[in-house]
Amino acid sequence: MSADRVWTRDQTLGDEYECTTLPLAAEDDGTLCATLVRRREVSSADTDHRAHPRRAVLYVHGFVDYFFHTHLADACTAAGWNFYAIDLRRYGRSIRDGNRPNYCTDLAEYDAELTAAIDVVRDEDDHATLALLGHSTGGLIAAWYMHRGARRAQVQALVLNSPFLDFNVPAPRSLTIPLASAIGAMFPTLSDPNAITRWYGESLLAQYHGAWTYDLRWKPLLGFPAYFGWARAIRTVQQAVARGLSIASPVLLLHAGASRIASRRWEDAYLNHDIVLNVAHMKERGPRLGADVSLHECAGGMHDLFLSSALVREAAMSAMLRWLETRCGPSATVSSTPSHHVERLDASANVGTNQRANHA
């Protein structure tokens, strides 16, 4: 362990979690850093998984997001995986005075904190096996790192939860994406303040139609402005995915059963559809990520499968952990043929029955 590494109690999640700052080079909007969070390890006396004490999952959040999914960390820990999560630069715990929230101009910018986080998990904390888990934009960032990142060989598996492989903008508005990308090359800090639908936030938040509480400073209901430089960075990597990546590790892509375009009014269907991204894009582009890609459909899921109804999120977490065991456990297998599995659930019957979970 690094002699000067300082871990402190995470002020957001409490005693079971601690965090450390990963310093980064400053830019024109001020001091930059990333924040690595870890769940305290369960002692060998409290777990039945003493045969695999040094396995870990590293979670990467999405756009307008940060780590608060303690139920996910609990599930991984119970299955014998130590759990870490990173709040990327300009996100969540890592936002500093003057920063443009969620801003970037190149997804390779995140290489620095992902490499630093892998160094901590693998080297300082001495884990022999590491799985990278990315949600939405975090899924695209994680996939890009696994295609070309400096320490990608130290990651044994990649799990993607509804990855952002293409913009979900119906025609004719889809013509605005190349335009936004072109503007982003010249004026990267120009932004669209209305890029996020409020209905996704309402589908999550307990005070509206959802089951969760979280810090609205870091995940506001109406989101943060989407910078055109960010849009250009996203589109550049999405185009690379469309051409095909060469991720060497096995990949599991989890996605909802169906998508739905959000309208101007609330609909209960938002609680069991992905209203942020298009599932068809994930099915089409997912197999192009590498030679060993498995697709797993969770019917009734929302955009963040791990924040969906209790039935769906439990099934999604179980599917992930089963797959990790087959690919990273003592009897691990390797496949060279993409596969597709469908987890069929009657999630609509459970809409609105989620237990309240307080993570603010």
N, C-alpha and C positions, 0 to 999 in steps of 0.2 A: 504494500500500500504506500502511496506517495506520502512522504513524511510531512508535507505541508498541506495536505488535503484536509479541508475543514467541512465537516457535515454538521448541520444544525437542524433542529426540529422544524418541520414544515408548518408554517403558521396557518396554512389553509386547511390541511388535512389532519393535523394533530399528532399525537404521540407515536402512532405507528409508522409515521413517515418522516423522513429526513431529506434534506436537499443540500446540494453544493453548487457553487457558481463556477461556470466554465468561461473564463475571460476571453474576449474576442477583440480584434482590432477595431478601434473607433472609426466611425464614418461621419459624413456631414451632418447627420441628425443626432450625434452625440455618442455617449458610451454604449458599447454593445456587449452583451453576454448571452449565454444560454444557461439554463438551470436544469440540473439533473436531479430527479427525485427518485428515491428508492423506498420501498416498503421494508421495514425491518425484517430481517430473516427470522424464520421460525426455527427454534432450536431443535436438535435431533430428537429430544424427548417428546416434542409436540407433533411430530410428523411421522407418517408411515412410509416416507420416501427417502429413507436414509441412504439407499443405494445410488441416488442421483442428487447429491447435495450441491453440486456446482453447475447447475443449469440456470439460465436467466433469459427473460424476455425484456426487450427494450422497446417501449411504445413511443410512437411519433404521432402527435395530434394533427388535426386538420386545420383549415382556414377558419379564422374567427373562433379559435378554440384554445384549449389548454388541458392539462391532465387533471381530472377529478374523478375518474372512474375507479373508485376504490373496490367496487364489487368485482371488477375485472382483475385487479391485483390480488384480491382474496382468492379468486378461482385459480389463478396461476400458481399462487403459493401453495394452495391445498393440493395441487397436482404435482408439486415438487419442483416448481420453477420460481426462482427468485425474480422479483419484479422491479423494473426500472422504467422511468418515463422521462422524456426530455421536453421542456418548454423551449422551443427554438428562439433564436434572436427575434426581438420585437413582438413576441407572443407571451401572454400570460405573465408568469412570475418574472420573465426576462424583460418586460417593457421598462424602459428607463426614461427619465425626463427628456423631452425633445424628440424621442423616437417616433417615426411614422409607424403606427401599428401594422404588423403583418406585411410590411413592405420588403420587396426584394426585386432585383433586376436579372437574376440568374440563379436557378436552383442549385447550381454548384457552390453558391455561397454557403449553403448548409453543410457542405463537406467538412468544414472545420469543426463544427460542434458534434456532428455524428462521429467523426474519427476520434475526437476527444472523449466522447461518451463510451465508445467501444473500448478505448484504451483503459478507461476506469473499470468497466464491467469485466473485461477479459483479463487485464494485467493487474490492476491494483486490487480488485476484489476477487481475482483468481477463479474465474468461471471457465470451464473447459468447453461449454456449449452455449451458443447465443442464438436466439431467434429475434429477428427484427419484425416489429408489428406496426404497420402504418395505416392510418385512417384518412380517406379522402385525399386532400392535398398532401398530407403526410405519407399516404400510400404512394403517390407519384414521386415525392422526394425520396422515399426509401427505395423504390424501384430504380430510380436514376442512380442512387448511390451504389446499389448492388450491381449495377451494370458497369460502373467505372470507378467507384470510390477506392481510396487508398487501402482500407482495411476490410474490404468486402470478403476476402477469403477467410476472415475470422468469424464470419456469420454463417451458421449452418442452415438456416431456413428463413424464408421471408413469408410473412402473412399479411395480406391486404384486406382491409375492411372497407368495402365500397370505394375503391381507388378512383381518383380524378383523372381518368384516361382520356376524356374529351369533354368539351363544354356542352352543357345541356341547354342549348338555345335553339328553339324551333325556327324554321324558315318563316318569313324572310329575315328575321332578326339575326340569324346565324351569320349573315353577311357583315355584321358589325364586329365580329371577332377578329378577322384579318385587319380591319380598320383600326381597332383598338391596339392590336399588336404593332402596327406601323406607327401609330401615335406614340406608343410606349418607347420606341427606339429613339425618338426625338425629344419627347417630353415625359420622361418616366414617372414624374411625381404628380402629373395630372391624374385625376381619379373620378370614378363613378360612385357617387354616394348612395345609389339605390340598387346596388348589385345583388343584395340579399333580400329574399322574401321574408317578411315577418312571420309567416305561417310556420316555417321550420322551427323557429324559436318558440312559438306558442305550442307547437306539438311536443316540445321537450319540457317546458317549464311548468312546475306544479301549480303556479297561480293562474295558469290558463288551461290547457288541455292535457298536459303531460304529467310526469311523475318525478321530476328532478329539480333540485335547487343548485345553483352554482353562481360564481362571481360574475355579475353582469358588467363589471369594469373590463373584464378580460374576454367575455363572450356576450356582448350586448345583443339585445333582442333584434335590433335593426342592423347588426353587424358593424364592421368598419368599412370605410371607403375602399373600393377595389382599385388600386393604382394601375395605370396602363402599363407601367414597367413590369409590374407583377403579372399582368395578363400576358405580356410578351414572353416572359420567362416560362410561364405555364405552357403556353402554346408551343414554344420551341421544343420542350421535352415531350409533349403529347405527340408532336409530329415524328419525333424519334421513335416513340413507342409504336406508332402506326407503321413505321418502316421495319420495326423489329429490334428488340434488345437481345443481349446474350447473357442473361443472368444465369450463373452457373449453379446456384443453390436451388433446391426445390422451392416452388412457390404455391401457396394456397391463396386463392382469391375468393373471398366471401362476398356475396351480393344479395340484395333483396329479391323478392319474387317478381316485382313489377315496379315501374316508375309511374309518376303522374305529374303533369304540368300544373303548378299552383295557379289558381284563378284569383280573382279579386276578393273572394270571400272565403271564410273558413269552411272546410269540409272534413267530416270525420274520417274520410278515406286517407287523409294525410297521416293518420296514425299507423297505417299499415302499408304504406308505399314509400319509395324513395322519391321525394319531391325536389331533391337537389340535383341529382345526376341521373343519367339514362342508363338503366341496367343493360340495354342492348349494346351500348358502347363497351361495357366491361366484358360482355360475352364475346364480342367481336375482337377486341384488342388484347384481352387478357392472355390468350394463348401465344401471342407474339412476344411475351416478356422473356421467355427462355424455353429450354427444351423439356422442362419438367414442371408443368403448370396444371394444377387441379382447381376446377371451379366448383364452388359449393353454394347452392341457392337456398336461401332461408325465406320461404314464403311468408308473407305478412310482416316482413321487416321494414324498418325505416331506413333513412340514409345511414345513420350510425347504428349498425346492428346491435352494438353493445348497449345502446340506450333505447332499444325497442321494447315492446311489451315483454313481460317476464318470461313467457313461454319462448319467444323468439330469441331473446338475448341469452337465455340459458342454453338453448339448442346451438346457438352460434358459438358460444364459448366452449361447449362440450365438443363440437365438431373441430374447432381449432386445436384443442388439447389432445384429442384422439389422433389427429393428423400429425401433430408435433411428436407424439409418442412413436408413431410408425416411421417417421423420418429422422428422428433424433434419439430415439430410445435404443436399448441394447440390441433390438432386432430390426433396426432401421432398414428400409427398403429404398431403392432408387428406381424411378420410372422415367422412361424417355418418351412416353406417350401422354399428351394432355388428357385429362379426364374431367368429367362433369358429373357432380352429384347433386341431387335435389333433395333438400330437407323440407318435406311438405307438412305444414302445420296449419291448424285452424286458428290462426292468430286473431282473426276478426272477433272471435268469441271472447277474447281476453282484452280487447281495447278498453282502456280506462280502469283496469283492475290492477295496475302496477302498484306495488308497495311504494310508499313515499320514501325517497332516499335523499338525505340531507348532506350535501357536499359543499356548501357555501363557505 
